[in-house]
Amino acid sequence: MLAVAGGGLFGALSVSADIYKLVDSQGHFYYTNRPASGLDYRLIIKTPPKTYRQDLRTMPVNKQKFTELVNKIAERHQMDPRLIHAVIQTESAYNPNAISSAGAVGIMQLMPDTARRYGVLDRFDVEQNIDAGTRYLKDLLAMFDTNLKLAVAGYNAGEGAVLRYNRTVPPYPETQNYVQQVLSLYGRNG
């Protein structure tokens, strides 16, 4: 069955997760990344492979390219640009065309619902993507009483997951690694 990991690209080297759909004779829908042979599964999402190694090679150039925009947006929303940079580096390694297997898109890996919440019309538009991601992070900090760990965990796993685990970092290995990565980068960027 389908196993989808959300969040950033860090740690991924080469992954592809095509999604297939089957509608049975009773109208039930089935989704998988491994269709059984002999059944009439249809490919509905073709996921391009992640190219994190290439992203790491181009990261310094892209970081420099987007630094002025990140600083402008961080100032607009009264956020620390070092935190925004740490999230961007962890999420996409500064690849504005990044697409995750979970459907997150762009430099700050916005999910469709988050993009809608913040009025993003084009998730691949770097300015819209960074602006919405920054506003979401700011809202998470407010929601979790400026607790940086919880806000970052919420950015990765969703605020609902943090709330379900009684305002703690959810016990998902990916989220725990994500929080550690962002906080480490945030501390080093100073």
N, C-alpha and C positions, 0 to 999 in steps of 0.2 A: 504494500500500500504506500501511499504518498507520505513522505517525510519531508517537511519543509522547514528549513532553518531561516529565521529572520535575521535582520541586523546587518552588520558590516561585512566587509570583504576580508578583514584581517584573518590570516590563517588559511584562507582558501587558496589553493594553487591552480587547480584545473577541475571545474565542476560544471556539469550540465544537467538540467532537470527538466526534460520535456514532460508535458502533462497531457494525458490522454483521457477521453471521456467515453463512457459506454452508457447507452440508454437501453434497458431491458424491455421485454414485451409488456411489462406492467407499468412502464414509464418511470422506473427508478433510475436515478443517475449514479454512476460509479466513476470515480476519478482515480488515476494511478500514474505513477511514473514508469511502471513496468507492465505494459499490457500483456495479457495472456494470449498466446497464439491461438488462432482459430475463432476468436471472438471479434466482434465488429467495433473495436475501439477506434476513435478518431482523434488525431493529434489536434489539440486546441491551443496549446501554448508551446512555442518553440523557444527554448531558453538558450541564448548565446553562451558559450563557455566563458567563465570568468578568466580574466587575464591579469591576475594580481601581480605576477612577476613583471609584466610589461608596465603596469601601473606604478610599481615601485621605481622602475627606471625613469619614468617621466614625471614622477611626483615632485622633485625639486623645481622643475620648470613650471609645472602647473601651480604649485604652491606660490611661487613668485608671481605668476600671472594673476592669481585670484586674491592675493594678499590685500591690495588696496580695496577691493570690493568687500572682502570679509571685514576689514577695519571699519569701513563706512557703515555697513549694516550693523555691526556690533555696537558702534557708537549710537546709531539711530535707536537701538533697543536697549541701550545701557547694559550691555553684556561685555564680558571680557573676551576680546578676540582670541586670546590663547586657548580658551575653552572651545570656541567654535572651530579653530584650527585642529585641536585634538580630536574632536568629533569627526570632522571631515577626513582627517588622515586615517582614522580607524574605519570609518564607513566606506570610503571609496578610494583612498590614496590619491585624492584630488582628481579622480576621473569623472568629468561631468557627464559622461555617457554610461556610467556604471548601471547595471541592472542586476538585481539579486534574484535568486530563485523564488523568493517570497513575494516578488512584485514591487520591491522598493526600487526607486529610480533616482538617478542624478547624483550630484556631488555630496548631498547630505542624506541620500537614500530615503526619500519621502515615499511613504505608502499612499495609496490612492485616498483613503479616508482622511489622513492627515493633510494631504494636499487640498482636499475639498474644504476641510475645516478652516484652513488659512487662506482660502480664495486663490489657490494656485491654478492658473489656466494651462500652463505648460510645465510639467515637472522637469523637463530637460533644460528649461531656461535657468541658467546658473543663478541669476539674481533672484528670481522668484523662489528657487529651491533653497538658496542660503537664507533668504529672508524668512521663509516659512519655517525652516529648520531651527533658526535662531529664536523665532517667536515661540515655537513649540518647546524648546529647551527652557526658555524664560518662564513659560507657563508651568512647566514641570517643577522648576525651582520654587515657584510660588506655591504650587500644590503640596510640595513636600518640605515646606518651611526652610528653604535654602539648603536642604541636605543634598549636597552634590552627588553623593553615591546613588541616592534614590532617584534623583532627576536623570542621571545618566542611565541607570537601569531602566527607568521608564521610557527613555528614548529608544532603547534597544528592544525591550520586551513589551512595551506599552504600559501606560499608567495603571490599567486594570490589573495587570499581573502583579505590580508592586502593591496595590491595594489588597489583592487576594491573599498575599503573603504578609498581611499585617504590617505594611509599610517597612518591609525589609527587601533586600535584593533577592529576587526569586532564585530558587535553587537550580536554575538552568546553567549548565556548564558554559554555554555560549555567552549568556548574559554576565555571569561572574567574570569570565575572561574579558569580555567587552569593557566592563566597568574598570577592571584593573588596567587595561590597555589605555583607555581614555584618560584616566587619572594619572597614569605614568607619563603620558605625552604632555598632559596639561602641566604637570610639575616640571618637566624638562624644558618646556617652551619658554620658561621665564628667564 
